[in-house]
Amino acid sequence: MPSLTELVRVHTDLADEDVTWLQMLQADWQIIADLSFADLVLWLPDKEGRGFWAGGQMRPTTGPTAYVDDVVGTFVPAGRRPLLDAAYSSGRLLREGDPEWRDDVPVRVESIPVRRRDRVIAVVARNTNLMGIRTPSRLELSYLQTAADLTRMISEGTFPSLGQRSDHADSPRVGDGFLRLDADGHVAYASPNALSVYRRLGLSGDLDGRSLAEVTRGLVPPLRRPDEETLSAVLGGRDNRDTEVGAAQVSLIVRSIPLRHDGEHVGAVVLVRDVSDLRRRDRELVTKDATIREIHHRVKNNLQTVAALLRLQARRIDEPAARLALEEAVRRVGSIAIVHESLSQSGEGHVDFDEAADRLAAMVTEVSAVGVRARVRRVGSFGRLASEVANALAMVLTEVLQNAVEHGYPAGRQAELTVTARRALGRLHLTIDDDGVGLPEGFDLDQSTNLGLSIVRTLVESELGGEFILGPGPAGRGTRATVDVPLPRE
């Protein structure tokens, strides 16, 4: 299904400012569809004047749809739907006298010109399924009256508003709680859901005829409400934006849309939503995140303590083989500690592994016990890795680098190692090249008894589900270790 921007670019001559206006309209037209109990279709004028392209579609959540199929991207030639042509050319709201019949369903069609400044840039068709129509309740009448006010504002070019937009992903919907305010900010009608929301806030009695801003000010303590200017603007229905208020364990998001006729403020629609459960879960997630970060921090500290004790023990041992084994254990514990340190700082279950890889490389060169001066260069990026991948890969990288330094160079020689990382098609490709003496004659990885290589194979093949290859380097010079592992989807 093509996007609005794609359709505009290919089929219309609308300016970028016009597209921005239409996108702002679409950001709020779920509200209009729900208030109207009707489907909305945005029709864009063809640049050659041949007709209209359907650039957007919205179905109501409050009533039956008039469109079973999606129509975005379809074309209607000029003359096939006279109401569209007339609304676009005249700039007036028009309604079909008799309903259309679609699949044995009567549909009332209205055409609403979308005006920006002094010209009409598109038409919104409002399609109401009349099947099962009945006498509307007071709630439905309030919905329809507000929808009529908003569609009139669209035709006058005063809606959508150029003011501050909502930045809440959980912005209230019509069914969450609906209030209609008069020009003075007093409640003309409050839906049952809106009353329930305010009673959870502590309201006793009804809202009809009362100032919504004053009622809210009396129910919400100063620390749980916005500044006075925002409170008066939103709860008084004077500004098109939202705010959050709360008391005790109750949190509300309040959204205001001012209503104007011929430039005069006549009232507002205010939507309210109880987000107490969402905020409680947010607080639980924050607490859980802080706990996890603290755990990683303590694990890192404990691992560093273990490494320090092993290093101290190694200094007290005269047997070279035993000392070397303890130093290798120090290195392995240290590599895991580096990953936990990164996790304790990130606050997430992922690690920026580039920094960790650079620190691991530095650690390997620092603890080298064979008198080899080593320099490690990284090419490419590992990117962000999940903690379970990062822990295993840290051990793999450390073991391969250390193995190369210890077994690939004679004492006193300068070692040059290159770590190349590349992500592609959901996999991580890693190569470690050295310029050392290469593998021994007849070397067979399957027959090798080297502990470090056994650790690497186990981690890569069993834990990461990847492949590990160790062989001659490019052009037969040195050694190349290749690791190829799948990456879990984030």
N, C-alpha and C positions, 0 to 999 in steps of 0.2 A: 504494500500500500504506500503510495507516494506521500511525502510530507508536504505541509503547507508551503515551505520555502521552495521545494523542488517544483511544485505546481506553479507558483508565482513566477519563478525564474523562466520556466519553459513557455507558459501559456498566457501570461499577462504582462502589462507594462507598468505595474504598480511600483512605486518607489520604495526604498528601504524603510522610510518612515511609515509608509502605509502598512507594510508587513509587520512592523513593530506594533502598530495599533491593533491589527488583527490578532496578533499573538497575545496581547494584553486582554483582548476580548475573550479569546479562547481560554485564558487562565481562569476566568470567572464564569464561563457560560454553563458549567454544570449546575450552578446555583439557579440560573434562569431556566434551564430545562426542568429542574425539579419543581420550581415555583409554578411553571406553566403546565406541568404534567404532560409535556410534549417533547418530541424530538426536534433538535435544531440541526440545520444543515447550512453551512457557510458556502455561498455561491460566489465565485470570482469571475469578473467580466473578462471574456476573451480579448486579447489585444487587437484582434482583427474585427471585433464586433460581431462575431458569428454566433455568440451565445454565452453560456456560463459553464464553468468547471466547478465541481464539488470539491472544496478545499478543506473541509472539516465536517465532523458529524458528532453529535452528542445525544445519547439516549437518557431519558429520565429514570431516576431510581424510585420515583414516587407514583408511577403509573405505567400502563402498558405502552410498549413501543409501537410506533407507526411504521417503522422500517425494520424488517427482519434482516435484510441484507445490508452490507456496507455499501455506501455510495461514493465514498471518497475516490476522486480520480475520474469519475464519470462525467460525460459532457452532455449538456442539454442545448440543442440548437435554438436560436432565436425564434420566437413564435410558438414553440411547443408548450411553454408555460407562460402565458401572457402576464400572469401576476408578477413573475420575476422581472420581465421587461418593464412593466409599468412602474413597479416600485423603484427600479434602478433609474429610470428616466425622470420620474416625477419627484423622487425623494420623499414619498409619503408612505405611511403604513397602509397596507391594503389587505383585505380579507376576502376569500372566495365566498360567493353567495351560497352555493350548494357544496356539500362535502364531496371530496374525491372518494372513489371506491378502489381499495387495494386489497386484493385477495379476500373479497367479501367483507372488508372492514372499512367503515366510513371514516374518513380522515378530513378534519378541518385544516385548511392551509392558510397561513398568513405570511406575508412578505414584509420584512423589516429592513429598510435601507440602512446601511452602515455608513454614517457620515463622519468624516474627519475634516475638521475646519469647514470649508465652504463647498465641499464636494462629496458625492457618494462614491465610495471605493469598493463596495461589495453589497450583497444582500443576504440576510439570514432568513431562511424559511422555517417557520414554526409549524410543525405537523402534529396535530392532536388526534389521538385515537379516540373516536367517539363511541366505541363499543362499550355497552354497559353504562352509558352516561346516566347520572342521577342528580337529584337536587344536591348542590354542594353544601357542606357544613361551613361553620364560621371559619374554621381553620383553612379549608380549601378556598373560601372567598378571600381571605387575607392573603393567601399565597397568590391567587390569580390577580388581585389588585396590585400587589407588589411587582409581579411579573409584568403587568401592563405598564407600570411606572418605569421599570428598567428598559423595556423595549422602546418606550417613547424616548427615553434618554439616549438610547443607541441611535435612533433616527435624528435626534437633535445634535448629536456629536458631543454629548456630555458624559457618555459612558462608553468605554471604561475610563477610570480616573487616572490622571497622570501622577497622582500622589504616591506615597510609599506603598509598596506591595507587601503582601504577606510573606513572611520568611519562615512560617511554621509548616512543617511537612504534615502535621496533624491538624491543619486548619479546619474549623467546624463546617459541617454540611447542614443543609436545610433541615434534615430529619433529626439532627442532634438537639436542636433547640432554636426556635424562631420567635423573634419579637419584632413587632412593628411599632415604631416610635412616631409621635407627631413632631411638628416643627420645633416645639419647645423641649424635646427630649423626654416627654412623658410616654409611658407605655400605652399604646392604643389597643394592642392585642399581644398576648403571650401564649404560645402553644403549650400543651400539657407537658411536653418534654422540657421546654424552657423553665416552666414552673418547678418541675422536679429537680432540675439542675440547681436552681436558686434555693430551693428548700434544703438540698444537701449542703448548701453554703451557710444555712442558718436562718433563712427567711421564714417568717410566720405570716400567714395571710396571703393575699393576692398581690399582683403587680399592676393591675389595670389602674391607669390614671396617676401612677407614681413616677417620679423622676428616677430613671434607671441609674444614673450616675450617683444620686444621693443614696439610693438603696444599697448600691454596691459599696459605696464609701462607708456606710454604717456596718456592713457585714464583714468587710475585709480589713484586717489590721494594716497599719501604715507600711510595715516591712514586707507585706505580701501583695502590695499593689504598686502600679507604676506612679510616676510623678503626676501631680495634679493636672498639668496641661494635657498629658496623654489620657488620663482617666476621663476628663471632661470631653475631650475630642472624640474618643472612641465610644464611651458609654452614653454620651450625649448625641451620638449619631452625626457628628460634624466632620469626621475625617474617615477616609477610606483606608483603613488599616486594621490591624488586630493587636491585642495585648493579652497578657496572662495575669490573672489574679488568683488569690487563693486564701484559704483560712484553715488552720489546723491541718488535717490530712486531705483537704479538698483543694484541687487545682482546676481552674477553668481557663479556656481560651475564648476570648470574646472578639468577634469580627464585626465591623461596622461598615455599611455601605450607604452613604447619604443619597437621598432622593431629591431631584430637582425638576421643576417644571418651568420652562422659559427662563432659566437662570436663577429662579427663586427656590430657596430651600424649603421643602414641604414635609420633610420627615426622614426616616431612615429605616433600613432593615438591619437588625442585629442578630447574628447567629452566635450561639454559645455551645460549648462542648465541654463535658466533664472529662478531664484527662488525668484524674487522680491515679488511676491504675497505671497509666503510662509513665507518670512521673515516679511512682513508687518503683516500677521496674527499672527506670533510669537510675534511681538512687542505688538499687540493688546491684546493677551492673557496675556502677562507679565503685561501690564497695568491693565487689568481686574483683574488679580490675586492680584496685589498690592492693588487695590481699595477694593476688597472683604475683604482682610486681615485687611485693615484700618477700614472698617465698623465693622467687628467683634471686633476689638480692642475698638472702640468707644462705641459699644453696651455694651461690658464688663464694661467699665468705667462708663457708665450711670447706669447700673444695680448695680454696687458697690455703686454708689452715692445714689440710691434709698434705698439700704439695709442699708446704714449708717444713712439716714434720718429716716427710720423706727425704727432702733435700738435706735436712740436718742429719738424718740417719746415714745418708750416703757419705757425708763427710767423715763419719766415724768408722767407715768400713775400709779396710786395706785391700781386700780382694777386688781386683779390677772388674771382673765379670759381675760381681754382686753390685758394685757401685754403678756400673753402666745400666744394670737392670733397674735400679732405683731411679736413676736419672731419666730413663725412658718412662717410668711410671709418673714422675713429676711432670714430664711434658704432656702425657696423655690427660692427666687430671687438669692441667692448666688449660688445655685446649677446650675442654668442656666448660671450665669456669668462664672463659671468654664469651662463649655463647650465652650462658646464664646472665652474665653482666649486661650483654646487649639486650636480652629479654627484659631485664629489670628496668632498663632505661626507655624501652620503646613503648611500654604500656599495652602492647598487643601481643598476639601469638606469632608474630613474624619478626624476622631479623634482617636488617640491612647487612647482607653478608659480605659486601665488599670491604667494609671497615674491619669486620671480624677476620677476613682472610688476610688482610695486610698485617694485622696484629699477630695472627698465627705464624705467618712467614717470618716476622721479626723474632718471635719467640724461638722458632726452630734454629735460626742462625745464632741466637744468643746462647743457647744451651748446648750447641754442638760440642761434643767431647772428643773429636778426632783431630782437632787442630786445623780444620778447614775453614777458610774465610769464605762465607757464602753471601751472595746477593740475589734476591728474588725480585723479579719484575712481573707485575700483573697486567694482562691485556684483556680488555673486555670487562663485562660486568656480570656478577652473579645475580644482582637485583635483590628483591625481598624474598626470603625463603621462610616457609613455615618452620616452627620450632623443631618439630620432629625431624625434618630434613636437615636443618642447620646443625643440630647436634651430631648427627651421623656424619655429615659432610665435613665438619670441623675435624673429627677424628681421622677421616680418610685423608684430607689434605695434609694434616700434620704428619701422619705416618709416611705418606709418599715422599714428602719433602725431606723428612729426617732420614728415610731409607736412602734417598738419592745422595744426600750429603755424606752419610756414613760409609756407603759402599761404592760410591761412584768416583771418588777422588782420593788420591794419595795425600798424606799429611803435608800441610803447608801450601797446598795449591788453592788458587782462587776458583770458587764455584759460581757459575752463572746458571740460574734456573728461571724458566719462564712459565708462569701460570696463565693459561688462556681459558676464559669462560665465555660461553655463548648460550643464549636461550633461543629455542626455535621450536614451534609446533608443540608446545606443552612439555618440552624436555630440556634438561640442562646438559650441555656438552662441556666437559672439562678435560684439558690436557695439561700435563706437567712435563716439560722438556728440560733436560740437563745436558751439559757439554762434557760429561765425565767420560770414564773409560768404557762405558757400555756394560752390557750384561755378560756374565761369564759364558764361556763356550758350553753349548749344550744346555743352556738354562731352560727349565720347564716350570712354568708357574704352578701347574697342577702338582708337581713333585716337590715344590719348594717347602722348606721347613721354617722359613723366616716368620717369626711371630707377627711382626708388623704387617707383612703382606697378607698373612692369614686373617688378621683383624680387618684389613681393607676389603678383602674379598667377601668376608661375612657381612660387613656393613653394606657394601654396595649391592650385592646380589640378594641377600636374604632380607635385610631391613629396608633398603630403598627400592628393591625390585629392578635394579639396573644391571649394567654390564661393566666389567673391569678388564682392561687389556694392558699388558706390560710387554713392550718389545723395543726393538732398536729405534733410535730417533731418526729424524729426517736425514736422508742421504747416508744412513748408516752411522751417523755420528751421535754419540751419547745414548741416552735412553728416553723413551717416551711412555708415560703412563696415561691411559685414556679412561675416563669415567663418563658413562652416559646413563642418566637416570630420569625417570618420569617425574614431573612436578604435579602435586595435587592441585585441583582447581580451587581458587580462592572463592 
